[in-house]
């Protein structure tokens, strides 16, 4: 059981940061609170209104946990260290805090009387009833994601085997990642210097110079990135809608124009090498051929800083 808890969790984003989970939690709390309300002469409207207040409070508490705890405990919430065990602890803590706050809300709204003798016993019972389904959900969803990623990994591996290498680029102009090959007629990678886009694949890392990507974009304006890794997200398609002139690319840089939606997907699976980091942007400095100010260069570097 303990080795399972040490495995990297696939729910770092889906459980901890999805809006859907927060809304689902609020709905469940609303229904549970309404079912626990004692018989009273007040109207049904008042009952549902108070239950909805408790549900909204649960959403606020959940959001507060996500805002405060990662700020106070940044190392503990680091994606590099996020495991199934930490997912269980975090989910259990949120469940306990939500139950605690809602019990106080019911007292505040006048539906229950506060008694020290039974208050903590009630919280213990709620936690005891809630932990088993929470644990099953976390483990089951991790296994589900792992199986899905393995299937994706197999499909991408077949494509890589068919093409002979992990490739970037649409259509026939595939930008090969093999070090011995010269993409787009440019000098061999090992003889050049400059910032690279590094793609980690099956324990190895291969780099592509941003100049090569700029050259590809000056022709196509679109890029597909394929990679595979067991137990991790295996496929991402990135489309950058850019002007086809080299001047526009130079002014904005290839990275700054990435659509935020696609960049969020890239950043979501970015972690340390020990946790199967797939994509790492190494930007010691932008190419000197790109005419940008120091302020803009610093802003770009800060925006894409991963560690």
TORKOL-4160 file (C-alpha; in steps of 0.2 Angstrom, whole numbers, padded with zeros to 4 digits, m for minus):
307
<pt num="1" X="0000" Y="0000" Z="0000"/>
<pt num="2" X="0014" Y="0012" Z="0004"/>
<pt num="3" X="0022" Y="0011" Z="m0013"/>
<pt num="4" X="0006" Y="0015" Z="m0020"/>
<pt num="5" X="0005" Y="0031" Z="m0010"/>
<pt num="6" X="0022" Y="0036" Z="m0016"/>
<pt num="7" X="0018" Y="0035" Z="m0034"/>
<pt num="8" X="0016" Y="0052" Z="m0044"/>
<pt num="9" X="m0003" Y="0057" Z="m0044"/>
<pt num="10" X="m0011" Y="0061" Z="m0060"/>
<pt num="11" X="m0024" Y="0071" Z="m0051"/>
<pt num="12" X="m0013" Y="0086" Z="m0047"/>
<pt num="13" X="m0024" Y="0097" Z="m0058"/>
<pt num="14" X="m0040" Y="0087" Z="m0060"/>
<pt num="15" X="m0044" Y="0085" Z="m0042"/>
<pt num="16" X="m0035" Y="0100" Z="m0034"/>
<pt num="17" X="m0039" Y="0114" Z="m0047"/>
<pt num="18" X="m0054" Y="0110" Z="m0057"/>
<pt num="19" X="m0069" Y="0121" Z="m0056"/>
<pt num="20" X="m0080" Y="0106" Z="m0059"/>
<pt num="21" X="m0074" Y="0098" Z="m0043"/>
<pt num="22" X="m0078" Y="0114" Z="m0033"/>
<pt num="23" X="m0095" Y="0115" Z="m0040"/>
<pt num="24" X="m0099" Y="0097" Z="m0037"/>
<pt num="25" X="m0093" Y="0099" Z="m0019"/>
<pt num="26" X="m0105" Y="0113" Z="m0016"/>
<pt num="27" X="m0119" Y="0104" Z="m0024"/>
<pt num="28" X="m0116" Y="0089" Z="m0013"/>
<pt num="29" X="m0115" Y="0099" Z="0003"/>
<pt num="30" X="m0131" Y="0108" Z="m0001"/>
<pt num="31" X="m0140" Y="0092" Z="m0003"/>
<pt num="32" X="m0132" Y="0084" Z="0013"/>
<pt num="33" X="m0136" Y="0100" Z="0023"/>
<pt num="34" X="m0154" Y="0100" Z="0018"/>
<pt num="35" X="m0156" Y="0082" Z="0022"/>
<pt num="36" X="m0149" Y="0085" Z="0039"/>
<pt num="37" X="m0161" Y="0099" Z="0044"/>
<pt num="38" X="m0173" Y="0095" Z="0058"/>
<pt num="39" X="m0192" Y="0097" Z="0055"/>
<pt num="40" X="m0197" Y="0116" Z="0058"/>
<pt num="41" X="m0211" Y="0127" Z="0054"/>
<pt num="42" X="m0200" Y="0138" Z="0043"/>
<pt num="43" X="m0204" Y="0138" Z="0024"/>
<pt num="44" X="m0196" Y="0127" Z="0011"/>
<pt num="45" X="m0188" Y="0142" Z="0003"/>
<pt num="46" X="m0179" Y="0146" Z="0019"/>
<pt num="47" X="m0173" Y="0128" Z="0021"/>
<pt num="48" X="m0166" Y="0128" Z="0003"/>
<pt num="49" X="m0159" Y="0146" Z="0005"/>
<pt num="50" X="m0149" Y="0141" Z="0020"/>
<pt num="51" X="m0143" Y="0125" Z="0012"/>
<pt num="52" X="m0137" Y="0134" Z="m0003"/>
<pt num="53" X="m0128" Y="0146" Z="0009"/>
<pt num="54" X="m0119" Y="0131" Z="0016"/>
<pt num="55" X="m0115" Y="0125" Z="m0001"/>
<pt num="56" X="m0108" Y="0142" Z="m0007"/>
<pt num="57" X="m0098" Y="0142" Z="0010"/>
<pt num="58" X="m0090" Y="0125" Z="0005"/>
<pt num="59" X="m0085" Y="0132" Z="m0012"/>
<pt num="60" X="m0077" Y="0147" Z="m0003"/>
<pt num="61" X="m0068" Y="0136" Z="0009"/>
<pt num="62" X="m0062" Y="0124" Z="m0004"/>
<pt num="63" X="m0055" Y="0139" Z="m0015"/>
<pt num="64" X="m0047" Y="0146" Z="0001"/>
<pt num="65" X="m0038" Y="0130" Z="0004"/>
<pt num="66" X="m0031" Y="0130" Z="m0014"/>
<pt num="67" X="m0026" Y="0148" Z="m0012"/>
<pt num="68" X="m0018" Y="0148" Z="0005"/>
<pt num="69" X="m0010" Y="0131" Z="0007"/>
<pt num="70" X="0000" Y="0131" Z="m0009"/>
<pt num="71" X="0007" Y="0148" Z="m0004"/>
<pt num="72" X="0011" Y="0143" Z="0014"/>
<pt num="73" X="0017" Y="0126" Z="0010"/>
<pt num="74" X="0024" Y="0128" Z="m0008"/>
<pt num="75" X="0037" Y="0114" Z="m0006"/>
<pt num="76" X="0024" Y="0102" Z="0000"/>
<pt num="77" X="0012" Y="0106" Z="m0015"/>
<pt num="78" X="0026" Y="0106" Z="m0028"/>
<pt num="79" X="0021" Y="0096" Z="m0043"/>
<pt num="80" X="0038" Y="0087" Z="m0042"/>
<pt num="81" X="0033" Y="0079" Z="m0026"/>
<pt num="82" X="0014" Y="0077" Z="m0028"/>
<pt num="83" X="0010" Y="0059" Z="m0025"/>
<pt num="84" X="m0006" Y="0049" Z="m0022"/>
<pt num="85" X="m0003" Y="0049" Z="m0004"/>
<pt num="86" X="m0002" Y="0068" Z="m0003"/>
<pt num="87" X="m0018" Y="0068" Z="m0014"/>
<pt num="88" X="m0027" Y="0058" Z="m0001"/>
<pt num="89" X="m0021" Y="0069" Z="0013"/>
<pt num="90" X="m0026" Y="0085" Z="0004"/>
<pt num="91" X="m0043" Y="0078" Z="0000"/>
<pt num="92" X="m0046" Y="0072" Z="0017"/>
<pt num="93" X="m0041" Y="0088" Z="0025"/>
<pt num="94" X="m0053" Y="0098" Z="0013"/>
<pt num="95" X="m0067" Y="0086" Z="0017"/>
<pt num="96" X="m0063" Y="0088" Z="0036"/>
<pt num="97" X="m0063" Y="0108" Z="0035"/>
<pt num="98" X="m0078" Y="0109" Z="0024"/>
<pt num="99" X="m0088" Y="0098" Z="0037"/>
<pt num="100" X="m0081" Y="0108" Z="0051"/>
<pt num="101" X="m0086" Y="0124" Z="0044"/>
<pt num="102" X="m0103" Y="0118" Z="0038"/>
<pt num="103" X="m0107" Y="0112" Z="0056"/>
<pt num="104" X="m0103" Y="0129" Z="0062"/>
<pt num="105" X="m0114" Y="0137" Z="0049"/>
<pt num="106" X="m0129" Y="0126" Z="0054"/>
<pt num="107" X="m0126" Y="0132" Z="0072"/>
<pt num="108" X="m0125" Y="0150" Z="0066"/>
<pt num="109" X="m0141" Y="0149" Z="0055"/>
<pt num="110" X="m0150" Y="0142" Z="0070"/>
<pt num="111" X="m0153" Y="0124" Z="0064"/>
<pt num="112" X="m0143" Y="0116" Z="0077"/>
<pt num="113" X="m0136" Y="0120" Z="0095"/>
<pt num="114" X="m0118" Y="0120" Z="0098"/>
<pt num="115" X="m0112" Y="0107" Z="0111"/>
<pt num="116" X="m0094" Y="0103" Z="0114"/>
<pt num="117" X="m0098" Y="0085" Z="0120"/>
<pt num="118" X="m0104" Y="0080" Z="0103"/>
<pt num="119" X="m0096" Y="0092" Z="0091"/>
<pt num="120" X="m0079" Y="0084" Z="0088"/>
<pt num="121" X="m0087" Y="0066" Z="0089"/>
<pt num="122" X="m0098" Y="0072" Z="0074"/>
<pt num="123" X="m0083" Y="0078" Z="0064"/>
<pt num="124" X="m0074" Y="0061" Z="0068"/>
<pt num="125" X="m0089" Y="0052" Z="0061"/>
<pt num="126" X="m0090" Y="0063" Z="0046"/>
<pt num="127" X="m0072" Y="0060" Z="0042"/>
<pt num="128" X="m0073" Y="0041" Z="0045"/>
<pt num="129" X="m0088" Y="0040" Z="0033"/>
<pt num="130" X="m0079" Y="0051" Z="0020"/>
<pt num="131" X="m0062" Y="0044" Z="0020"/>
<pt num="132" X="m0066" Y="0027" Z="0011"/>
<pt num="133" X="m0075" Y="0034" Z="m0004"/>
<pt num="134" X="m0062" Y="0048" Z="m0005"/>
<pt num="135" X="m0048" Y="0036" Z="m0005"/>
<pt num="136" X="m0056" Y="0024" Z="m0018"/>
<pt num="137" X="m0060" Y="0039" Z="m0029"/>
<pt num="138" X="m0042" Y="0045" Z="m0029"/>
<pt num="139" X="m0034" Y="0028" Z="m0032"/>
<pt num="140" X="m0047" Y="0023" Z="m0045"/>
<pt num="141" X="m0045" Y="0039" Z="m0055"/>
<pt num="142" X="m0026" Y="0038" Z="m0054"/>
<pt num="143" X="m0027" Y="0020" Z="m0061"/>
<pt num="144" X="m0039" Y="0026" Z="m0074"/>
<pt num="145" X="m0028" Y="0040" Z="m0080"/>
<pt num="146" X="m0013" Y="0028" Z="m0080"/>
<pt num="147" X="m0021" Y="0015" Z="m0091"/>
<pt num="148" X="m0027" Y="0029" Z="m0103"/>
<pt num="149" X="m0009" Y="0037" Z="m0104"/>
<pt num="150" X="m0002" Y="0019" Z="m0107"/>
<pt num="151" X="m0014" Y="0018" Z="m0122"/>
<pt num="152" X="m0009" Y="0035" Z="m0128"/>
<pt num="153" X="0009" Y="0031" Z="m0125"/>
<pt num="154" X="0008" Y="0015" Z="m0136"/>
<pt num="155" X="0000" Y="0025" Z="m0150"/>
<pt num="156" X="0013" Y="0038" Z="m0150"/>
<pt num="157" X="0027" Y="0025" Z="m0149"/>
<pt num="158" X="0020" Y="0017" Z="m0165"/>
<pt num="159" X="0020" Y="0034" Z="m0174"/>
<pt num="160" X="0038" Y="0037" Z="m0168"/>
<pt num="161" X="0043" Y="0020" Z="m0174"/>
<pt num="162" X="0035" Y="0023" Z="m0190"/>
<pt num="163" X="0043" Y="0040" Z="m0193"/>
<pt num="164" X="0060" Y="0035" Z="m0186"/>
<pt num="165" X="0061" Y="0048" Z="m0173"/>
<pt num="166" X="0051" Y="0059" Z="m0161"/>
<pt num="167" X="0046" Y="0073" Z="m0173"/>
<pt num="168" X="0040" Y="0091" Z="m0172"/>
<pt num="169" X="0031" Y="0100" Z="m0186"/>
<pt num="170" X="0016" Y="0098" Z="m0197"/>
<pt num="171" X="0015" Y="0089" Z="m0214"/>
<pt num="172" X="0031" Y="0083" Z="m0223"/>
<pt num="173" X="0042" Y="0096" Z="m0216"/>
<pt num="174" X="0045" Y="0086" Z="m0200"/>
<pt num="175" X="0059" Y="0094" Z="m0189"/>
<pt num="176" X="0068" Y="0078" Z="m0183"/>
<pt num="177" X="0076" Y="0077" Z="m0166"/>
<pt num="178" X="0090" Y="0066" Z="m0171"/>
<pt num="179" X="0106" Y="0075" Z="m0167"/>
<pt num="180" X="0115" Y="0069" Z="m0182"/>
<pt num="181" X="0102" Y="0076" Z="m0194"/>
<pt num="182" X="0102" Y="0094" Z="m0200"/>
<pt num="183" X="0084" Y="0101" Z="m0199"/>
<pt num="184" X="0079" Y="0113" Z="m0212"/>
<pt num="185" X="0097" Y="0114" Z="m0219"/>
<pt num="186" X="0104" Y="0123" Z="m0203"/>
<pt num="187" X="0121" Y="0118" Z="m0195"/>
<pt num="188" X="0122" Y="0103" Z="m0185"/>
<pt num="189" X="0114" Y="0106" Z="m0167"/>
<pt num="190" X="0130" Y="0101" Z="m0158"/>
<pt num="191" X="0140" Y="0115" Z="m0166"/>
<pt num="192" X="0128" Y="0128" Z="m0162"/>
<pt num="193" X="0123" Y="0139" Z="m0147"/>
<pt num="194" X="0108" Y="0147" Z="m0141"/>
<pt num="195" X="0091" Y="0143" Z="m0132"/>
<pt num="196" X="0083" Y="0127" Z="m0135"/>
<pt num="197" X="0066" Y="0118" Z="m0133"/>
<pt num="198" X="0070" Y="0102" Z="m0124"/>
<pt num="199" X="0058" Y="0087" Z="m0126"/>
<pt num="200" X="0061" Y="0073" Z="m0113"/>
<pt num="201" X="0056" Y="0056" Z="m0120"/>
<pt num="202" X="0058" Y="0039" Z="m0112"/>
<pt num="203" X="0072" Y="0045" Z="m0100"/>
<pt num="204" X="0082" Y="0055" Z="m0113"/>
<pt num="205" X="0081" Y="0073" Z="m0118"/>
<pt num="206" X="0083" Y="0080" Z="m0136"/>
<pt num="207" X="0084" Y="0099" Z="m0140"/>
<pt num="208" X="0078" Y="0109" Z="m0154"/>
<pt num="209" X="0085" Y="0127" Z="m0156"/>
<pt num="210" X="0072" Y="0141" Z="m0156"/>
<pt num="211" X="0080" Y="0147" Z="m0172"/>
<pt num="212" X="0074" Y="0131" Z="m0181"/>
<pt num="213" X="0057" Y="0133" Z="m0174"/>
<pt num="214" X="0056" Y="0151" Z="m0180"/>
<pt num="215" X="0062" Y="0145" Z="m0197"/>
<pt num="216" X="0048" Y="0132" Z="m0197"/>
<pt num="217" X="0035" Y="0144" Z="m0191"/>
<pt num="218" X="0040" Y="0157" Z="m0205"/>
<pt num="219" X="0034" Y="0143" Z="m0217"/>
<pt num="220" X="0019" Y="0135" Z="m0208"/>
<pt num="221" X="0014" Y="0145" Z="m0192"/>
<pt num="222" X="0009" Y="0129" Z="m0184"/>
<pt num="223" X="0017" Y="0116" Z="m0174"/>
<pt num="224" X="0013" Y="0099" Z="m0167"/>
<pt num="225" X="0022" Y="0091" Z="m0152"/>
<pt num="226" X="0022" Y="0072" Z="m0149"/>
<pt num="227" X="0029" Y="0063" Z="m0135"/>
<pt num="228" X="0026" Y="0048" Z="m0124"/>
<pt num="229" X="0030" Y="0043" Z="m0106"/>
<pt num="230" X="0022" Y="0029" Z="m0096"/>
<pt num="231" X="0010" Y="0035" Z="m0083"/>
<pt num="232" X="0010" Y="0053" Z="m0089"/>
<pt num="233" X="0000" Y="0063" Z="m0101"/>
<pt num="234" X="0007" Y="0057" Z="m0118"/>
<pt num="235" X="0001" Y="0068" Z="m0131"/>
<pt num="236" X="m0001" Y="0087" Z="m0133"/>
<pt num="237" X="m0005" Y="0097" Z="m0149"/>
<pt num="238" X="0001" Y="0115" Z="m0149"/>
<pt num="239" X="m0005" Y="0127" Z="m0162"/>
<pt num="240" X="0003" Y="0144" Z="m0162"/>
<pt num="241" X="m0007" Y="0156" Z="m0173"/>
<pt num="242" X="0007" Y="0168" Z="m0179"/>
<pt num="243" X="0010" Y="0180" Z="m0193"/>
<pt num="244" X="0021" Y="0172" Z="m0207"/>
<pt num="245" X="0034" Y="0185" Z="m0208"/>
<pt num="246" X="0050" Y="0183" Z="m0199"/>
<pt num="247" X="0049" Y="0201" Z="m0193"/>
<pt num="248" X="0033" Y="0198" Z="m0183"/>
<pt num="249" X="0040" Y="0182" Z="m0176"/>
<pt num="250" X="0056" Y="0191" Z="m0171"/>
<pt num="251" X="0046" Y="0205" Z="m0162"/>
<pt num="252" X="0035" Y="0194" Z="m0152"/>
<pt num="253" X="0046" Y="0178" Z="m0151"/>
<pt num="254" X="0039" Y="0161" Z="m0154"/>
<pt num="255" X="0036" Y="0158" Z="m0136"/>
<pt num="256" X="0026" Y="0174" Z="m0131"/>
<pt num="257" X="0013" Y="0171" Z="m0143"/>
<pt num="258" X="0008" Y="0153" Z="m0137"/>
<pt num="259" X="m0011" Y="0153" Z="m0134"/>
<pt num="260" X="m0013" Y="0152" Z="m0115"/>
<pt num="261" X="m0025" Y="0137" Z="m0116"/>
<pt num="262" X="m0012" Y="0126" Z="m0124"/>
<pt num="263" X="0002" Y="0133" Z="m0113"/>
<pt num="264" X="m0008" Y="0128" Z="m0098"/>
<pt num="265" X="m0008" Y="0110" Z="m0104"/>
<pt num="266" X="0011" Y="0111" Z="m0107"/>
<pt num="267" X="0014" Y="0118" Z="m0090"/>
<pt num="268" X="0003" Y="0106" Z="m0082"/>
<pt num="269" X="0014" Y="0091" Z="m0086"/>
<pt num="270" X="0030" Y="0100" Z="m0083"/>
<pt num="271" X="0039" Y="0094" Z="m0068"/>
<pt num="272" X="0057" Y="0089" Z="m0063"/>
<pt num="273" X="0067" Y="0076" Z="m0073"/>
<pt num="274" X="0064" Y="0064" Z="m0059"/>
<pt num="275" X="0046" Y="0066" Z="m0061"/>
<pt num="276" X="0046" Y="0063" Z="m0080"/>
<pt num="277" X="0048" Y="0081" Z="m0086"/>
<pt num="278" X="0043" Y="0081" Z="m0104"/>
<pt num="279" X="0045" Y="0099" Z="m0109"/>
<pt num="280" X="0058" Y="0111" Z="m0102"/>
<pt num="281" X="0061" Y="0129" Z="m0109"/>
<pt num="282" X="0079" Y="0133" Z="m0106"/>
<pt num="283" X="0081" Y="0152" Z="m0109"/>
<pt num="284" X="0098" Y="0158" Z="m0102"/>
<pt num="285" X="0095" Y="0173" Z="m0114"/>
<pt num="286" X="0085" Y="0176" Z="m0129"/>
<pt num="287" X="0094" Y="0176" Z="m0146"/>
<pt num="288" X="0103" Y="0192" Z="m0148"/>
<pt num="289" X="0096" Y="0194" Z="m0166"/>
<pt num="290" X="0079" Y="0197" Z="m0159"/>
<pt num="291" X="0077" Y="0216" Z="m0156"/>
<pt num="292" X="0068" Y="0217" Z="m0139"/>
<pt num="293" X="0071" Y="0228" Z="m0124"/>
<pt num="294" X="0079" Y="0221" Z="m0108"/>
<pt num="295" X="0062" Y="0224" Z="m0098"/>
<pt num="296" X="0053" Y="0213" Z="m0111"/>
<pt num="297" X="0067" Y="0200" Z="m0111"/>
<pt num="298" X="0066" Y="0199" Z="m0092"/>
<pt num="299" X="0047" Y="0197" Z="m0092"/>
<pt num="300" X="0048" Y="0183" Z="m0105"/>
<pt num="301" X="0061" Y="0174" Z="m0095"/>
<pt num="302" X="0051" Y="0176" Z="m0079"/>
<pt num="303" X="0035" Y="0170" Z="m0087"/>
<pt num="304" X="0042" Y="0154" Z="m0094"/>
<pt num="305" X="0053" Y="0150" Z="m0078"/>
<pt num="306" X="0048" Y="0133" Z="m0073"/>
<pt num="307" X="0057" Y="0130" Z="m0057"/>
